[in-house]
Protein backbone atom coordinates (compact mmCIF):
# COMPACT_ATOMS: atom_id res chain seq x y z
CA UNK A 1 0.00 0.00 0.00
CA UNK A 2 1.29 3.50 -0.88
CA UNK A 3 0.10 6.78 0.63
CA UNK A 4 1.23 10.38 0.18
CA UNK A 5 2.64 12.35 3.08
CA UNK A 6 4.23 15.80 3.35
CA UNK A 7 7.60 15.48 5.10
CA UNK A 8 10.41 17.93 5.72
CA UNK A 9 13.92 16.82 4.63
CA UNK A 10 15.02 16.71 8.28
CA UNK A 11 12.48 13.93 8.89
CA UNK A 12 13.94 11.70 6.19
CA UNK A 13 16.86 9.34 6.79
CA UNK A 14 19.36 8.93 3.97
CA UNK A 15 22.78 7.28 3.72
CA UNK A 16 23.87 9.66 0.99
CA UNK A 17 26.10 12.70 1.48
CA UNK A 18 27.89 14.25 -1.47
CA UNK A 19 31.12 16.25 -1.52
CA UNK A 20 30.12 19.09 -3.82
CA UNK A 21 30.42 22.84 -3.57
CA UNK A 22 27.68 25.40 -3.07
CA UNK A 23 27.30 25.99 -6.80
CA UNK A 24 26.50 22.32 -7.42
CA UNK A 25 24.06 22.28 -4.50
CA UNK A 26 22.17 25.26 -5.85
CA UNK A 27 22.13 23.70 -9.31
CA UNK A 28 20.52 20.56 -7.92
CA UNK A 29 17.94 22.54 -5.99
CA UNK A 30 17.02 24.47 -9.13
CA UNK A 31 16.83 21.25 -11.14
CA UNK A 32 14.49 19.74 -8.56
CA UNK A 33 12.23 22.81 -8.49
CA UNK A 34 12.08 22.78 -12.29
CA UNK A 35 11.26 19.07 -12.54
CA UNK A 36 9.67 18.30 -9.19
CA UNK A 37 6.58 16.76 -10.82
CA UNK A 38 8.76 14.13 -12.51
CA UNK A 39 10.98 13.45 -9.47
CA UNK A 40 8.76 11.83 -6.85
CA UNK A 41 10.38 10.82 -3.57
CA UNK A 42 9.68 7.38 -2.15
CA UNK A 43 10.27 6.65 1.52
CA UNK A 44 9.68 3.63 3.71
CA UNK A 45 8.11 4.17 7.11
CA UNK A 46 9.65 2.04 9.86
CA UNK A 47 8.57 2.63 13.46
CA UNK A 48 8.02 6.33 12.89
CA UNK A 49 11.21 6.84 10.88
CA UNK A 50 11.30 7.50 7.14
CA UNK A 51 14.05 6.01 4.96
CA UNK A 52 14.67 7.49 1.53
CA UNK A 53 14.50 5.09 -1.41
CA UNK A 54 15.38 7.37 -4.32
CA UNK A 55 16.35 10.91 -5.33
CA UNK A 56 19.46 10.82 -3.15
CA UNK A 57 21.29 13.80 -4.68
CA UNK A 58 18.25 16.06 -4.56
CA UNK A 59 17.48 15.16 -0.96
CA UNK A 60 21.13 15.65 0.01
CA UNK A 61 21.04 19.14 -1.50
CA UNK A 62 17.91 19.98 0.50
CA UNK A 63 19.40 18.71 3.74
CA UNK A 64 22.71 20.51 3.29
CA UNK A 65 21.00 23.78 2.40
CA UNK A 66 18.81 23.31 5.51
CA UNK A 67 15.58 23.53 3.59
CA UNK A 68 12.75 22.29 5.76
CA UNK A 69 9.77 23.08 3.58
CA UNK A 70 7.55 19.96 3.57
CA UNK A 71 7.61 18.04 0.30
CA UNK A 72 5.21 15.35 -0.94
CA UNK A 73 6.53 11.82 -0.53
CA UNK A 74 5.10 8.45 -1.45
CA UNK A 75 5.22 6.41 1.75
CA UNK A 76 5.73 2.66 1.44
CA UNK A 77 4.14 0.91 4.37
CA UNK A 78 5.22 -2.58 3.39
CA UNK A 79 7.57 -3.75 6.12
CA UNK A 80 10.98 -4.97 5.00
CA UNK A 81 13.95 -6.11 7.02
CA UNK A 82 16.91 -3.76 7.37
CA UNK A 83 18.94 -6.16 5.25
CA UNK A 84 16.46 -6.00 2.36
CA UNK A 85 16.25 -2.23 2.67
CA UNK A 86 20.03 -1.82 2.45
CA UNK A 87 20.21 -4.15 -0.55
CA UNK A 88 17.46 -2.19 -2.29
CA UNK A 89 19.25 1.11 -1.62
CA UNK A 90 22.48 -0.31 -3.01
CA UNK A 91 20.64 -1.57 -6.10
CA UNK A 92 19.06 1.87 -6.60
CA UNK A 93 22.41 3.61 -6.13
CA UNK A 94 24.19 1.20 -8.47
CA UNK A 95 21.75 0.73 -11.34
CA UNK A 96 19.22 3.58 -11.22
CA UNK A 97 20.98 6.68 -9.91
CA UNK A 98 24.47 8.18 -10.04
CA UNK A 99 25.79 7.96 -6.48
CA UNK A 100 29.25 8.61 -5.09
CA UNK A 101 31.72 6.13 -3.64
CA UNK A 102 30.89 7.00 -0.02
CA UNK A 103 27.27 5.95 -0.46
CA UNK A 104 28.25 2.52 -1.76
CA UNK A 105 31.11 2.21 0.73
CA UNK A 106 28.83 2.76 3.74
CA UNK A 107 26.16 0.36 2.51
CA UNK A 108 28.62 -2.39 1.56
CA UNK A 109 30.39 -1.98 4.90
CA UNK A 110 27.12 -2.53 6.77
CA UNK A 111 26.17 -5.49 4.61
CA UNK A 112 29.52 -7.22 5.13
CA UNK A 113 30.06 -6.37 8.80
CA UNK A 114 26.60 -6.22 10.35
CA UNK A 115 24.90 -8.84 8.19
CA UNK A 116 27.99 -10.91 7.31
CA UNK A 117 27.25 -10.97 3.58
CA UNK A 118 30.18 -11.85 1.34
CA UNK A 119 31.16 -9.73 -1.67
CA UNK A 120 30.03 -12.58 -3.92
CA UNK A 121 26.56 -12.62 -2.31
CA UNK A 122 26.17 -8.86 -2.70
CA UNK A 123 27.42 -9.02 -6.28
CA UNK A 124 24.99 -11.83 -7.08
CA UNK A 125 22.08 -9.72 -5.80
CA UNK A 126 23.22 -6.72 -7.84
CA UNK A 127 24.01 -8.90 -10.87
CA UNK A 128 27.50 -7.46 -11.21
CA UNK A 129 31.05 -8.80 -10.99
CA UNK A 130 32.29 -9.62 -7.48
CA UNK A 131 35.36 -7.44 -8.02
CA UNK A 132 33.11 -4.39 -8.26
CA UNK A 133 32.11 -5.03 -4.64
CA UNK A 134 35.49 -6.14 -3.27
CA UNK A 135 37.13 -2.83 -4.20
CA UNK A 136 34.92 -1.09 -1.61
CA UNK A 137 36.30 -3.13 1.29
CA UNK A 138 38.93 -0.53 2.17
CA UNK A 139 39.92 -0.41 5.85
CA UNK A 140 37.99 2.28 7.69
CA UNK A 141 41.05 4.09 9.11
CA UNK A 142 42.54 4.66 5.64
CA UNK A 143 42.10 8.40 4.84
CA UNK A 144 39.08 9.11 2.62
CA UNK A 145 41.21 10.48 -0.20
CA UNK A 146 43.04 7.16 -0.49
CA UNK A 147 39.84 5.15 0.00
CA UNK A 148 38.36 6.84 -3.05
CA UNK A 149 41.52 6.39 -5.11
CA UNK A 150 41.90 2.73 -4.10
CA UNK A 151 38.33 2.03 -5.22
CA UNK A 152 38.84 3.84 -8.51
CA UNK A 153 42.15 2.14 -9.30
CA UNK A 154 41.26 -1.31 -7.91
CA UNK A 155 44.21 -1.19 -5.51
CA UNK A 156 42.21 -1.89 -2.35
CA UNK A 157 44.09 -5.06 -1.43
CA UNK A 158 47.48 -3.32 -1.56
CA UNK A 159 46.24 -0.26 0.35
CA UNK A 160 44.73 -2.49 3.05
CA UNK A 161 47.99 -4.38 3.36
CA UNK A 162 49.91 -1.15 3.89
CA UNK A 163 47.41 0.02 6.52
CA UNK A 164 47.73 -3.23 8.50
CA UNK A 165 51.53 -3.15 8.92
CA UNK A 166 52.34 -1.65 12.30
CA UNK A 167 56.06 -1.06 11.77
CA UNK A 168 55.40 1.54 9.06
CA UNK A 169 55.00 5.06 10.54
CA UNK A 170 51.71 6.73 9.66
CA UNK A 171 53.50 9.53 7.83
CA UNK A 172 55.25 6.96 5.64
CA UNK A 173 52.01 5.07 5.04
CA UNK A 174 50.57 8.08 3.26
CA UNK A 175 53.50 8.06 0.87
CA UNK A 176 53.02 4.34 0.23
CA UNK A 177 49.26 4.79 -0.22
CA UNK A 178 49.98 7.39 -2.88
CA UNK A 179 52.38 5.08 -4.70
CA UNK A 180 49.83 2.26 -4.50
CA UNK A 181 46.90 4.24 -5.92
CA UNK A 182 49.18 5.71 -8.59
CA UNK A 183 49.95 2.09 -9.49
CA UNK A 184 53.66 2.70 -8.93
CA UNK A 185 53.94 0.11 -6.14
CA UNK A 186 53.43 -3.66 -6.34
CA UNK A 187 53.15 -6.27 -3.61
CA UNK A 188 56.68 -7.43 -4.41
CA UNK A 189 58.04 -3.89 -4.14
CA UNK A 190 56.22 -3.49 -0.83
CA UNK A 191 57.95 -6.66 0.43
CA UNK A 192 61.34 -5.12 -0.38
CA UNK A 193 60.34 -1.90 1.36
CA UNK A 194 59.21 -3.82 4.45
CA UNK A 195 62.62 -5.42 4.86
CA UNK A 196 63.97 -1.93 5.59
CA UNK A 197 61.30 -1.20 8.22
CA UNK A 198 61.65 -4.59 9.90
CA UNK A 199 65.44 -4.23 10.03
CA UNK A 200 65.13 -0.85 11.75
CA UNK A 201 62.32 -2.04 14.02
CA UNK A 202 64.05 -5.15 15.35
CA UNK A 203 67.44 -3.45 15.34
CA UNK A 204 66.14 -0.85 17.76
CA UNK A 205 65.12 -3.59 20.21
CA UNK A 206 68.23 -5.74 19.86
CA UNK A 207 70.55 -2.74 20.18
CA UNK A 208 68.84 -0.31 22.56
CA UNK A 209 70.60 3.01 23.16
CA UNK A 210 72.76 3.07 26.28
CA UNK A 211 72.34 5.73 28.90
CA UNK A 212 75.12 7.34 30.88
N, C-alpha and C positions, 0 to 999 in steps of 0.2 A: 504494500500500500504506500502511496506517495501523497504527501500533503505539502502545501506551500506555507512558509513561515517567514516573517521578516526578522532578520538577525543582524546585529552589528558585527563587524569584523572581529572585535575583541571577544565575542562569544564563540568564535569558530576556531577549533584546533587544527593546526596544519604543521606538517613536518618540514615544510619548504621555507627556506630563507635564502634569498639571492644576494650576491655581492655585486650590486650595480650602483652607479652614482645617481644623484638626484635627477639628472636629465632623463635617464632611462626610466626612473620611477614615474616621473610626470608623464612621459610618453605612454607608459602602460595605463595610467589612470585615464588619460585622454582616449586611448584606444578602447578601453572598457566603456566609457561614457558614450562613445560613438556607436558601439556595437553591442550595448548591454542586452538588447532583445535577443541576440543570437549567441550570447554567452551565459547560459543559465548555470547557476551554482547548485551542485548536489552535495548534501551533507547527510551523514548518518547520525541519528540520535541514539546515544548510549548512556543511560542513567543520568540524563540531564545535560550531558556534554554533546557537542556537535563536532563531528570530524569531517573535514573537507575531503571530497572525492575527486574534484576536478578544478580547473581554473587556478592552479597554484600560483602562477606568476602575478595574475591580477589581484588575488587575495593578498599575496605578500606585499604588493605595492600599497594596498589599502591599509594594511596593518602598520607598515613602516612610515606611512604618511599620517598615521594616527587618525584616520577617517573612521568615524563611528556612526555614520548615517546608516540606519537599517536598510538592508538590501533583501530582495526576495530570494528565497532559497527553496529548492525542492528537498523535502526532508524524507529520507528513507527510514522507515520504521522497522524494516526487516532486521532482526537481530543476527549479527554475524560474530564469530569469535575474533579476538584481536589478531590472531594469526591470519585469518582470511582477509581481514581488513588491510593488514600490512601488505599482503601479497597483491591485493587489488590495487592499492596505491602504487606499488612498484610497477605493476603492469601498466597502469595509467601513465606513470612518469617515464616509462620505457618506450611504449608503443604509441601513445596517443598525444602526449604533450612533450615539449622540449623542457627538460628539467636539468639542473646543474648536478655536478658530481656529489655535492654534499647531501642532497636529497637522497640519492641512491645509496650513498655511503651509510647514512644513518639507518635507513630501512634495512639494508643488507646486514648491517651490524646487529640489529635487533633480531632479525630472523636467524642468524647463525649463533648468536650468544644466548638470547632468551629462549628461543624455540628450538635450538639445536638442529636447524636445517643445514644440510650440506650445500655447497655451491652447486653441485650437480642437481640436487632436488629443486633449488630455486630456478636454475637454468631450464630445467624440464618444464616447470610451471610457466615460465616466460617464453618458452620455445626459442631459446637462443643458445649459443655455445657456452659451455661451462666457463671458459676462459674469460668471458665478458663479465662474469660474476666474481671470479677469483681475484681479478685485479683490484677489486674494491676492499679486499681484506688487508688493508694497510694498518699497521699497529697504531693505536689511538694516540700515543705520545709523539709520533712523528709530526713535525710542524705541518700545518695545513698546506703551505706552499708545495712541500715535497710530496704530500699525500696526492694532491691534484696532479702533479707531474708524473708520479709513479703510475697512477691510473692511466693517464694519457699515453705513456710510453711503454706500458706493460712491464715495468721494472719493479713491481711490488715485492716479489720474492727477495730480490737483492736488497732493496731498501729495508725490508723487515729484518733481514739478516744483519745488516749494519746496526740497526737500532737495538738488537738483542745482545750485542757484544759489549760487555761491561768494561773491558780494558781500554776501549776507545773513548777519549775525552769527548764531551758533548760538542765542544767547539770544532773538533776534528770531524765528528760525525756529519756536521752540516756540509763540510767540504766533500766528504765521501758521498753523501746523498746527492749533491749536485753532480758529481761525476757519474753516479749511477743513472740519474734521470736524463743526463745528457748522452747516455749510452757510451760513455768513455771509460767505464769500469766493468769488468767481468768478475764472475765468481773466482776464477783462477787468480786474477790480479788482486782481488781482495785477500785471498789466502796469502799471497806474498806480502801484502801490506801488514797483515796480522802478525806475521813472524816478527816484524819490527816492534809492534806493541807488546807482544808477549815477552820478547827478550828484555825490554825495558821494565815491564811489570814484574817479572820474576827476578830480574837482576836487582831491583830495588829491595826486594825482601831477602835475597841471599847475601847481599852486600850492603847492609844498612849503614847509614852515615855514623861515624863515631863522634862522640861528644867529649869535650875536654873538661 
